[in-house]
Amino acid sequence: MNILLVAGGSRKTWPQLDFSEYDIFVGVDRGGLLLLKEGQPLDIAVGDFDSLSKEERVLVEAKAKRIHTSPAEKDDTDTQLALEEALRCFPEAMVTVIGATGGRLDHFLANLWLPMEERFQTFVRQIVLKDQQNTISYYLPGDYTVIREADKKYLAYCCLTPVESLTLKESKYLLTQQQVSVPTSYASNEFVGDTAAFSFTSGMIAVIQSKDE
């Protein structure tokens, strides 16, 4: 099962989408309204909806199959709450998050670090962030092969934590058993074929496939 989780960021940041690939549509605050404007269903709406006008909120509440209203002042962001609800309802699903980048940096960093939270650790490999230029996937220790997306050239290994024994293979720039003592982004690497390989023994890495605007 595939879930599309739409945060409230600008429609301009969305990647090219085939909506038919998704089974469940989750709107976060204004993201629910954006889904409806695209003619898509709204299975779950989550948020305090403070970014909507009265008329827009009435529309979202009328169209959403399920609504989870959060208080304006809270410990979690609406995106955190929406991701938690999506994975609670569909724990085996792949979740693609869009509308979560390209705006305020504090929002972007909160979204980038979502899979590091203990409640999401079990689902790390099921969470992907996408925008018009980037795809971000998350990895716990292991040995992996990354399949190149057809429109992407660049590859980055963003160590979200200290990482041990980082090895990069089958890409333009290589590493062997690198010890990464502080969070570091190994940016601007490139594919040399249709796949790249990497491994590490501790920590968490976000792998970013990207292209120029």
Backbone as CSV, one residue per row, in Angstrom:
resi,resn,N_x,N_y,N_z,CA_x,CA_y,CA_z,C_x,C_y,C_z
1,MET,0.836,-1.199,0.000,0.000,0.000,0.000,0.867,1.243,0.000
2,ASN,0.459,2.235,-0.783,1.194,3.488,-0.875,0.337,4.645,-0.378
3,ILE,0.921,5.444,0.503,0.250,6.614,1.061,0.940,7.868,0.543
4,LEU,0.161,8.836,0.101,0.686,10.157,-0.214,0.278,11.092,0.910
5,LEU,1.272,11.618,1.623,1.039,12.535,2.731,1.457,13.923,2.271
6,VAL,0.489,14.821,2.205,0.724,16.152,1.655,0.759,17.170,2.782
7,ALA,1.926,17.716,3.046,2.065,18.781,4.030,1.643,20.106,3.397
8,GLY,1.706,21.172,4.163,1.110,22.431,3.731,1.988,23.340,2.907
9,GLY,3.151,22.847,2.473,4.039,23.679,1.672,3.479,23.980,0.296
10,SER,4.114,24.890,-0.407,3.628,25.368,-1.695,3.477,24.243,-2.711
11,ARG,2.428,24.320,-3.502,2.209,23.371,-4.605,3.390,23.386,-5.567
12,LYS,4.085,24.518,-5.672,5.225,24.633,-6.588,6.361,23.686,-6.230
13,THR,6.405,23.232,-4.974,7.502,22.350,-4.553,7.216,20.882,-4.839
14,TRP,6.012,20.549,-5.269,5.662,19.151,-5.461,6.466,18.527,-6.597
15,PRO,6.811,17.253,-6.465,7.404,16.545,-7.594,6.328,16.213,-8.620
16,GLN,6.751,15.753,-9.786,5.786,15.247,-10.751,5.181,13.970,-10.186
17,LEU,3.850,13.898,-10.189,3.161,12.801,-9.520,2.232,12.060,-10.468
18,ASP,2.145,10.752,-10.249,1.092,9.936,-10.834,0.198,9.532,-9.668
19,PHE,-0.912,10.243,-9.501,-1.761,10.019,-8.346,-2.321,8.595,-8.295
20,SER,-2.376,7.935,-9.445,-2.923,6.573,-9.477,-2.040,5.571,-8.746
21,GLU,-0.812,5.975,-8.425,0.104,5.074,-7.714,-0.207,4.992,-6.218
22,TYR,-1.089,5.862,-5.734,-1.330,5.954,-4.291,-2.721,5.441,-3.930
23,ASP,-2.765,4.789,-2.780,-4.008,4.183,-2.299,-4.722,5.042,-1.260
24,ILE,-3.935,5.778,-0.465,-4.471,6.583,0.626,-3.881,7.984,0.528
25,PHE,-4.742,9.008,0.728,-4.300,10.397,0.645,-4.524,11.071,1.998
26,VAL,-3.427,11.616,2.543,-3.453,12.272,3.846,-3.084,13.735,3.656
27,GLY,-3.919,14.635,4.135,-3.641,16.063,4.035,-3.288,16.641,5.384
28,VAL,-2.201,17.386,5.442,-1.755,18.037,6.673,-2.111,19.515,6.583
29,ASP,-3.051,19.948,7.398,-3.482,21.338,7.399,-3.841,21.781,5.976
30,ARG,-3.122,22.739,5.411,-3.466,23.224,4.063,-3.255,22.154,2.999
31,GLY,-2.460,21.156,3.289,-2.228,20.079,2.337,-3.506,19.363,1.937
32,GLY,-4.468,19.275,2.847,-5.750,18.662,2.517,-6.488,19.448,1.448
33,LEU,-6.472,20.768,1.585,-7.120,21.628,0.594,-6.438,21.490,-0.764
34,LEU,-5.108,21.426,-0.764,-4.368,21.278,-2.020,-4.712,19.968,-2.711
35,LEU,-4.869,18.903,-1.948,-5.283,17.627,-2.530,-6.648,17.750,-3.195
36,LEU,-7.582,18.376,-2.521,-8.919,18.535,-3.075,-8.887,19.363,-4.357
37,LYS,-8.047,20.374,-4.393,-7.928,21.205,-5.592,-7.368,20.418,-6.777
38,GLU,-6.622,19.353,-6.468,-6.100,18.481,-7.519,-7.115,17.424,-7.938
39,GLY,-8.294,17.460,-7.329,-9.309,16.484,-7.662,-9.087,15.123,-7.043
40,GLN,-8.281,15.078,-5.981,-7.965,13.820,-5.318,-8.808,13.643,-4.062
41,PRO,-8.980,12.402,-3.608,-9.716,12.167,-2.357,-8.906,12.642,-1.162
42,LEU,-9.580,12.810,-0.060,-8.926,13.181,1.197,-9.369,12.163,2.244
43,ASP,-8.549,11.131,2.402,-8.910,10.039,3.307,-8.751,10.440,4.763
44,ILE,-7.674,11.169,5.051,-7.413,11.613,6.420,-6.936,13.064,6.369
45,ALA,-7.554,13.924,7.153,-7.105,15.314,7.289,-6.636,15.526,8.721
46,VAL,-5.436,16.092,8.871,-4.843,16.290,10.192,-4.361,17.727,10.303
47,GLY,-4.620,18.367,11.438,-4.053,19.694,11.653,-4.920,20.576,12.514
48,ASP,-4.396,21.774,12.790,-5.200,22.778,13.477,-5.943,23.650,12.469
49,PHE,-5.568,23.518,11.192,-6.245,24.181,10.080,-6.248,25.705,10.213
50,ASP,-5.216,26.238,10.877,-5.146,27.683,11.067,-4.715,28.426,9.808
51,SER,-4.250,27.684,8.800,-3.849,28.323,7.554,-5.005,28.426,6.558
52,LEU,-6.185,27.929,6.930,-7.334,27.925,6.038,-8.321,29.030,6.413
53,SER,-8.968,29.560,5.397,-10.081,30.476,5.664,-11.265,29.666,6.183
54,LYS,-12.287,30.350,6.663,-13.470,29.665,7.172,-14.102,28.804,6.089
55,GLU,-14.179,29.341,4.878,-14.798,28.605,3.773,-13.952,27.392,3.389
56,GLU,-12.629,27.570,3.382,-11.742,26.452,3.027,-11.825,25.340,4.066
57,ARG,-11.907,25.720,5.324,-12.005,24.715,6.382,-13.316,23.931,6.275
58,VAL,-14.391,24.639,5.970,-15.681,23.954,5.793,-15.574,22.928,4.665
59,LEU,-14.905,23.286,3.579,-14.739,22.365,2.454,-13.947,21.134,2.869
60,VAL,-12.806,21.345,3.553,-11.971,20.218,3.988,-12.763,19.303,4.929
61,GLU,-13.474,19.888,5.862,-14.231,19.081,6.816,-15.363,18.316,6.138
62,ALA,-15.913,18.880,5.074,-17.000,18.209,4.361,-16.487,17.063,3.502
63,LYS,-15.292,17.205,2.963,-14.768,16.224,2.014,-13.928,15.128,2.676
64,ALA,-13.305,15.420,3.804,-12.421,14.442,4.438,-13.217,13.267,4.993
65,LYS,-12.707,12.067,4.769,-13.355,10.874,5.308,-13.120,10.756,6.815
66,ARG,-11.936,11.200,7.257,-11.612,11.209,8.685,-10.863,12.490,8.989
67,ILE,-11.167,13.097,10.133,-10.505,14.336,10.537,-9.916,14.178,11.924
68,HIS,-8.665,14.611,12.063,-8.003,14.654,13.370,-7.592,16.107,13.606
69,THR,-8.340,16.793,14.434,-8.065,18.202,14.707,-7.108,18.319,15.886
70,SER,-6.045,19.096,15.687,-5.056,19.298,16.742,-5.138,20.727,17.262
71,PRO,-4.746,20.951,18.509,-4.718,22.326,19.030,-3.611,23.130,18.367
72,ALA,-3.791,24.435,18.324,-2.785,25.292,17.698,-1.460,25.232,18.449
73,GLU,-1.516,25.147,19.779,-0.302,25.052,20.594,-0.156,23.606,21.071
74,LYS,0.938,22.958,20.642,1.116,21.533,20.922,2.589,21.196,20.817
75,ASP,2.943,20.021,21.299,4.334,19.584,21.264,4.736,19.089,19.883
76,ASP,3.836,18.388,19.192,4.133,17.845,17.870,3.712,18.813,16.778
77,THR,4.398,18.758,15.635,3.911,19.469,14.462,2.764,18.676,13.851
78,ASP,1.997,19.337,13.001,0.908,18.635,12.329,1.440,17.508,11.452
79,THR,2.615,17.710,10.853,3.192,16.658,10.008,3.571,15.444,10.843
80,GLN,4.137,15.667,12.018,4.430,14.547,12.912,3.162,13.772,13.263
81,LEU,2.115,14.500,13.600,0.855,13.860,13.965,0.269,13.086,12.789
82,ALA,0.366,13.654,11.594,-0.189,12.992,10.414,0.586,11.722,10.075
83,LEU,1.904,11.790,10.160,2.715,10.597,9.882,2.437,9.507,10.901
84,GLU,2.327,9.895,12.162,2.019,8.919,13.209,0.668,8.260,12.953
85,GLU,-0.329,9.046,12.576,-1.662,8.500,12.323,-1.662,7.589,11.094
86,ALA,-0.966,7.999,10.050,-0.909,7.188,8.835,-0.282,5.831,9.108
87,LEU,0.800,5.819,9.864,1.489,4.553,10.147,0.746,3.734,11.197
88,ARG,-0.016,4.392,12.047,-0.840,3.643,12.992,-1.938,2.885,12.263
89,CYS,-2.546,3.550,11.280,-3.643,2.928,10.533,-3.146,1.920,9.505
90,PHE,-1.969,2.197,8.916,-1.456,1.361,7.831,0.034,1.090,8.066
91,PRO,0.357,0.253,9.046,1.757,0.077,9.458,2.664,-0.573,8.413
92,GLU,2.105,-1.172,7.379,2.924,-1.797,6.343,3.118,-0.887,5.133
93,ALA,2.509,0.270,5.136,2.473,1.121,3.944,3.788,1.863,3.725
94,MET,4.052,2.189,2.460,5.086,3.138,2.099,4.468,4.531,2.118
95,VAL,5.161,5.481,2.751,4.615,6.839,2.896,5.519,7.825,2.155
96,THR,4.972,8.468,1.144,5.670,9.530,0.427,5.165,10.867,0.947
97,VAL,6.086,11.683,1.444,5.737,12.980,2.030,6.133,14.072,1.041
98,ILE,5.171,14.909,0.665,5.459,16.044,-0.210,4.947,17.314,0.465
99,GLY,5.339,18.467,-0.069,4.940,19.729,0.545,5.627,19.986,1.867
100,ALA,6.728,19.287,2.120,7.421,19.366,3.405,8.777,20.055,3.298
101,THR,9.108,20.570,2.125,10.397,21.231,1.904,10.150,22.518,1.131
102,GLY,11.196,23.317,1.006,11.122,24.478,0.128,10.624,25.755,0.764
103,GLY,10.203,25.690,2.036,9.733,26.888,2.720,10.647,27.263,3.865
104,ARG,10.072,27.396,5.043,10.861,27.762,6.225,11.838,26.654,6.579
105,LEU,13.060,27.048,6.931,14.087,26.063,7.243,13.773,25.282,8.506
106,ASP,13.118,25.926,9.500,12.801,25.178,10.715,11.804,24.063,10.413
107,HIS,10.861,24.329,9.515,9.920,23.288,9.111,10.640,22.175,8.356
108,PHE,11.532,22.562,7.431,12.251,21.548,6.655,13.078,20.640,7.552
109,LEU,13.806,21.233,8.505,14.654,20.414,9.378,13.817,19.500,10.260
110,ALA,12.685,20.001,10.738,11.795,19.144,11.524,11.331,17.956,10.698
111,ASN,11.032,18.189,9.425,10.580,17.104,8.554,11.725,16.173,8.164
112,LEU,12.910,16.732,7.905,14.066,15.901,7.559,14.381,14.904,8.655
113,TRP,14.253,15.329,9.908,14.636,14.489,11.040,13.507,13.604,11.568
114,LEU,12.344,13.644,10.930,11.218,12.849,11.410,11.583,11.384,11.688
115,PRO,12.241,10.684,10.761,12.486,9.252,10.986,13.453,8.959,12.129
116,MET,14.112,9.993,12.655,15.013,9.761,13.773,14.274,9.593,15.090
117,GLU,13.007,9.981,15.122,12.249,9.855,16.357,11.993,8.384,16.672
118,GLU,12.026,8.056,17.950,11.888,6.668,18.367,10.601,6.033,17.838
119,ARG,9.504,6.791,17.826,8.226,6.217,17.387,8.217,5.857,15.909
120,PHE,9.151,6.423,15.124,9.200,6.139,13.693,10.346,5.207,13.297
121,GLN,11.168,4.790,14.259,12.342,4.000,13.942,12.001,2.708,13.203
122,THR,10.906,2.079,13.592,10.510,0.826,12.950,10.158,1.033,11.485
123,PHE,9.819,2.265,11.117,9.289,2.538,9.782,10.271,3.306,8.895
124,VAL,11.531,3.361,9.282,12.514,4.197,8.588,12.523,3.945,7.082
125,ARG,12.532,2.686,6.669,12.641,2.368,5.247,11.322,2.588,4.501
126,GLN,10.260,2.959,5.215,8.961,3.175,4.580,8.651,4.646,4.345
127,ILE,9.553,5.526,4.776,9.296,6.968,4.705,10.207,7.603,3.655
128,VAL,9.600,8.344,2.728,10.349,9.043,1.685,9.839,10.477,1.596
129,LEU,10.752,11.442,1.545,10.396,12.838,1.312,10.743,13.184,-0.132
130,LYS,9.816,13.853,-0.819,10.065,14.221,-2.210,9.670,15.665,-2.458
131,ASP,10.419,16.313,-3.365,9.990,17.587,-3.924,10.392,17.609,-5.389
132,GLN,10.326,18.773,-6.026,10.531,18.837,-7.467,11.969,18.553,-7.872
133,GLN,12.906,18.573,-6.922,14.307,18.330,-7.262,14.944,17.179,-6.492
134,ASN,14.319,16.702,-5.442,14.987,15.783,-4.524,14.092,14.632,-4.095
135,THR,14.735,13.488,-3.848,14.104,12.352,-3.180,14.989,11.955,-2.017
136,ILE,14.431,11.913,-0.803,15.191,11.600,0.405,14.671,10.293,0.991
137,SER,15.556,9.320,1.113,15.233,8.029,1.718,16.129,7.814,2.928
138,TYR,15.692,6.967,3.846,16.383,6.816,5.131,16.850,5.380,5.333
139,TYR,18.010,5.263,6.003,18.623,3.950,6.185,19.208,3.799,7.584
140,LEU,18.996,2.632,8.146,19.682,2.177,9.345,20.839,1.271,8.919
141,PRO,21.736,0.885,9.837,22.922,0.121,9.445,22.602,-1.095,8.589
142,GLY,23.462,-1.284,7.589,23.300,-2.421,6.689,24.074,-2.209,5.407
143,ASP,23.788,-3.042,4.432,24.444,-3.030,3.122,23.354,-2.823,2.082
144,TYR,23.466,-1.762,1.258,22.348,-1.367,0.411,22.780,-1.056,-1.025
145,THR,21.818,-1.191,-1.937,21.966,-0.742,-3.316,20.885,0.289,-3.597
146,VAL,21.282,1.429,-4.132,20.367,2.512,-4.478,20.132,2.471,-5.985
147,ILE,18.861,2.451,-6.383,18.513,2.475,-7.800,18.308,3.920,-8.239
148,ARG,19.007,4.296,-9.271,18.936,5.686,-9.747,17.560,5.998,-10.326
149,GLU,16.983,7.133,-9.918,15.780,7.632,-10.562,16.166,8.243,-11.904
150,ALA,15.337,8.030,-12.897,15.703,8.363,-14.271,16.108,9.822,-14.463
151,ASP,15.487,10.730,-13.712,15.751,12.157,-13.916,16.770,12.724,-12.949
152,LYS,17.389,11.882,-12.132,18.319,12.361,-11.111,19.768,12.051,-11.497
153,LYS,20.651,13.006,-11.230,22.081,12.853,-11.510,22.901,12.735,-10.236
154,TYR,22.533,13.524,-9.234,23.373,13.660,-8.052,22.927,12.734,-6.922
155,LEU,23.870,12.451,-6.056,23.671,11.505,-4.971,24.395,12.042,-3.749
156,ALA,23.713,12.086,-2.620,24.348,12.552,-1.388,24.045,11.579,-0.260
157,TYR,25.017,11.413,0.614,24.861,10.579,1.802,24.940,11.512,3.004
158,CYS,23.797,11.809,3.578,23.707,12.744,4.701,23.679,11.948,6.000
159,CYS,24.779,11.961,6.702,24.869,11.242,7.981,24.159,12.079,9.040
160,LEU,22.985,11.646,9.442,22.188,12.401,10.404,22.729,12.276,11.815
161,THR,23.552,11.269,12.033,24.193,10.996,13.319,25.653,10.647,13.033
162,PRO,26.479,10.506,14.051,27.763,9.856,13.806,27.535,8.486,13.178
163,VAL,28.407,8.115,12.252,28.259,6.862,11.496,29.589,6.129,11.493
164,GLU,29.532,4.827,11.654,30.743,4.013,11.647,30.841,3.197,10.368
165,SER,32.080,3.098,9.882,32.439,2.215,8.763,31.624,2.492,7.502
166,LEU,31.513,3.763,7.137,30.777,4.128,5.930,31.611,3.794,4.695
167,THR,31.046,2.981,3.836,31.695,2.587,2.592,30.775,2.938,1.426
168,LEU,31.319,3.672,0.448,30.572,4.054,-0.749,31.208,3.381,-1.951
169,LYS,30.383,2.697,-2.740,30.861,1.988,-3.926,29.972,2.330,-5.118
170,GLU,30.501,2.089,-6.299,29.743,2.244,-7.544,29.219,3.656,-7.745
171,SER,29.971,4.644,-7.281,29.617,6.037,-7.510,30.890,6.811,-7.841
172,LYS,30.764,8.081,-8.199,31.917,8.856,-8.659,32.972,9.001,-7.575
173,TYR,32.529,9.244,-6.340,33.457,9.408,-5.225,33.237,8.270,-4.240
174,LEU,34.332,7.652,-3.825,34.261,6.435,-3.026,34.783,6.671,-1.610
175,LEU,34.326,5.870,-0.697,34.847,5.845,0.665,34.989,4.394,1.099
176,THR,35.940,4.159,2.007,36.121,2.813,2.546,36.238,2.890,4.058
177,GLN,35.276,2.310,4.751,35.288,2.200,6.212,35.530,3.548,6.893
178,GLN,34.881,4.579,6.402,35.045,5.920,6.953,34.334,6.040,8.295
179,GLN,35.021,6.596,9.288,34.411,6.865,10.589,33.941,8.323,10.599
180,VAL,32.662,8.533,10.763,32.074,9.871,10.709,31.705,10.271,12.138
181,SER,32.459,11.189,12.713,32.317,11.473,14.141,31.215,12.478,14.456
182,VAL,30.833,13.307,13.475,29.758,14.282,13.676,28.831,14.205,12.463
183,PRO,27.573,14.626,12.597,26.683,14.618,11.438,27.310,15.367,10.257
184,THR,27.354,14.721,9.118,28.055,15.230,7.943,27.282,14.846,6.686
185,SER,27.220,15.754,5.722,26.611,15.434,4.437,27.691,15.281,3.381
186,TYR,27.806,14.077,2.848,28.716,13.832,1.727,27.945,14.152,0.453
187,ALA,28.020,15.424,0.067,27.163,15.957,-0.992,27.846,15.872,-2.354
188,SER,27.047,16.092,-3.397,27.520,16.231,-4.778,28.275,15.022,-5.295
189,ASN,27.950,13.841,-4.751,28.407,12.623,-5.397,27.541,12.410,-6.626
190,GLU,27.927,11.455,-7.465,27.163,11.213,-8.684,27.081,9.729,-8.989
191,PHE,25.993,9.338,-9.620,25.885,7.984,-10.143,26.858,7.812,-11.313
192,VAL,27.409,6.629,-11.457,28.195,6.289,-12.647,27.494,5.200,-13.454
193,GLY,26.391,4.722,-12.944,25.565,3.725,-13.620,24.144,3.854,-13.125
194,ASP,23.407,2.783,-13.236,22.007,2.809,-12.811,21.827,2.543,-11.323
195,THR,22.900,2.131,-10.660,22.829,1.867,-9.224,24.079,2.384,-8.532
196,ALA,23.981,2.533,-7.225,25.134,2.817,-6.373,24.980,1.958,-5.121
197,ALA,26.082,1.706,-4.452,26.041,0.831,-3.282,26.723,1.512,-2.103
198,PHE,26.240,1.208,-0.911,26.877,1.728,0.295,26.564,0.812,1.460
199,SER,27.378,0.960,2.517,27.150,0.190,3.742,27.690,0.976,4.924
200,PHE,27.166,0.678,6.118,27.668,1.259,7.356,27.192,0.395,8.507
201,THR,27.816,0.571,9.662,27.547,-0.355,10.773,26.830,0.282,11.960
202,SER,26.755,1.615,12.017,25.976,2.262,13.078,25.570,3.654,12.645
203,GLY,24.448,4.142,13.226,23.967,5.474,12.916,22.772,5.452,11.986
204,MET,22.459,6.609,11.402,21.372,6.731,10.429,21.800,7.660,9.307
205,ILE,21.444,7.287,8.094,21.821,8.060,6.910,20.587,8.380,6.096
206,ALA,20.509,9.620,5.614,19.516,10.007,4.612,20.226,10.048,3.258
207,VAL,19.740,9.274,2.321,20.306,9.269,0.976,19.438,10.163,0.096
208,ILE,20.084,11.131,-0.558,19.363,12.131,-1.343,19.742,11.985,-2.810
209,GLN,18.756,11.690,-3.641,18.934,11.784,-5.087,18.396,13.138,-5.512
210,SER,19.158,13.853,-6.359,18.730,15.210,-6.692,19.130,15.581,-8.121
211,LYS,18.569,16.695,-8.565,18.888,17.240,-9.885,18.876,18.759,-9.781
212,ASP,19.519,19.404,-10.741,19.494,20.860,-10.782,18.108,21.342,-11.199
213,GLU,17.779,22.551,-10.788,16.468,23.107,-11.100,16.328,23.371,-12.584
